[in-house]
Amino acid sequence: LKTACLYGADAVYIGGYNYSLRANANNFSIDEIREACEFAHGLGKKVYVTVNMIFHNEDLSGLDEYLMALDEIGIDSYIVSDFAVIEAIKRLKIKTPFFISTQKSITNLETVKFYKSLGAYRVVLARECSREDIKYIKENIDTEVEVFIHGAMCTSYSGRCVMSNYVTRRDSNRGGCSQVCRFVFDNGLDDEYAFSSKDLNMIEYLPDMMNLGIESYKIEGRMKSMYYIATVANAYRTIMDKKINGTLTEDDIVYYKKVLNRVSNRENTSQFYNGVPGEEGQYFNGRQELSNQDFLALVIDFDKESKIATLEQRNKFSVGDVVEVFGPNTSVKSFEIKDILNDKDEYVESASHAQEVVRVKIPFEVSSDDIIRVKIPWQKFLFIVSSIRYKERGGV
């Protein structure tokens, strides 16, 4: 949560121990939600809490007390999907606003109007909405609209899947999804078969989406690493800010698309934005999901006089490596590692021990919480080669 706020998010959405759809995540206790609000609000950011599972009778026990506790803490909004939660918010006369989760699979204007009539100030549209769906809704109602722009896709309409229930007896609609669609199956022909969707990546369409007047852009961040969250938040924040101040270039889009492709270990595409995706939006026979080792170090401290940065190592780096740094207040810059000092003040050739603390000279000012990563080249030819490879696989 702190990383998301520091690296550019205007708001974060989180789940508590109960009632959310990431029951297997390390979710937030009431005390942690209070701490999260204090931290985010101190930065002028907002905190939304998901209460968006599909409720069975036994799940309603304790709901009133939970909603009131969140209201007392001062969260900025509930994210809901079940009418029972909306009814409880109204019955308890809770002033904290609510908006409608993507779990309701909203794809049309009339449904948006209906939830507005119930008091929702925002709806999160289904990931399956096209550009024309979004455009038509935005042109015909003043309700705030939120759309997903990055993260995992569901093989079914988002959250409407029962494969997890069938195969593992974990209810995906009550927070227990085991992502059965990502399992590898035997298709009976001595071949492996999968049917999961590729991830969503809207970085190249973000400027167009901003022209549609969308109020909120949502990135899936739960159960992700600190490096993933920092990288993705920074990429979209940068493109958005450059679009707003009129400095956005094609090179920026190419570079940050490359950044996002490297940070994820799954292939991605724009999915439904330009129409129903075909085979390019889905995995079939086999896939590669390689772990990312671009995250080299976290800046712990920086001495302005000596220009020496104290780093916590995350992946191996060596003398002579050209790396780049970025952070909450540090634009992307690169430098060559000339020397590495370990915690015994010894010069070493590389930082190869997990999370060891070392010191490195950096020729420009950096700050704590900045990230050192592998240098990602700006050259366009890498993007072109990727396109050629795609054509070789049958793409157009």
Phi, psi and omega in degrees: 000315180297319179298315180300315180295315183293327186264015167128350180290140174274341180206158175232147173245135186225165177242147173272187180294334183236157166075005179251174185260021171230060184298337182269358178278164171280085186280184189260134170285170177301317180296322179290326176295320178298314178297321179298317179295319179298317180294309183296314181296329177295337178260004183077021180257166183246158178233122176250138182246129180280127171230061199237017174286167172273118189275133165260170186308314184292339181286342184284345179297123178087358183298313182303313182296322180293314179299318180291324178295319178295322178296319180294323179296323180101033174298163185267339177189151167267145170251115190235161175223334184266136179301333180297326180287318177300316179299318181295318179300318180289317182296323181278358180056041179283132183275335180301129183289167176225154169225168193266130182290158174296346178299341179276359175052050183282121182230005184216160185297317185298324178292321176299316178300320181298313181289330173298320180296336178275353177110002179290133179266349180208150172235141173265111183291157177297147176297343184273006178285141174271173176301317182293324175300310182297314182301314182296318179296313182295328181284347189238008177202151182263004176297140178294145180237136176239139180227147174284138178236349182201136175134193185289152174248156177261140178297324174269179166305139192315118175079359182262034188255144176239009179297321179298317178301316186289316187274320186240357183059030172250124189278111181295333182275359176236023173096008187251018186307126178260009177054051179301329181299340179269355176295155175259124185250156173270121183270009177084002183237033182056038181220153177267146185223136175228159179221033179272153178283147169290162183287165178267135176215112185248019187302320183284343180258358182302316178301321178294320179296322179297327177294339180281348178087019178296136185276330188217138183240123193252133179240129177289123185229349181289145181064027176247161181283162176302317181296318179300311183297315180298316183294313183291314179299316180296320181297309182290323177299316182296313180297319180296314180295319179295324176296317182293319183268006172078022182248005184292134178236166176298323179299323177299315180297314181299315182296309185286336172295321178294318178302313183290326177293329180281325186285335180265143177265009177238149175293156182217164182201176181276357175053242192274357190302319181257020181124175182297124182289151175261215184295340180291345181265006189217150171275142175236265183270103175075156177196159176245131177229085184275139178291146184268133179238027179287332183286108185264319184195157174250133178284123178265321183203158178216127177265116186293328182289309183273346186061031178263126178257136172267125187239148169255115185293143175235327171217158187298135169220157189225163172302134181098344178292138171263119185235174176227156181235144173212161182191182181306324180233019181237116177288161184298122177221152181242158177201163178261135178282113183271318182216153174230125176252129178274185185288356176255014182062031177257139175284130181233159182280334182206158171258102189238001180259135186304122175059026175289150180264124180227170178236139183221141177275130179239127189287002178219166185286134173232176183227160174300146184081356171290159183240135172260130179221171174303140179291128180256115186293149179273344190303138183288337187298334178295322178293321180294317178301317178302319180295322179295317179298322178297319178296324178296335179273007177104007180284172180242000000 
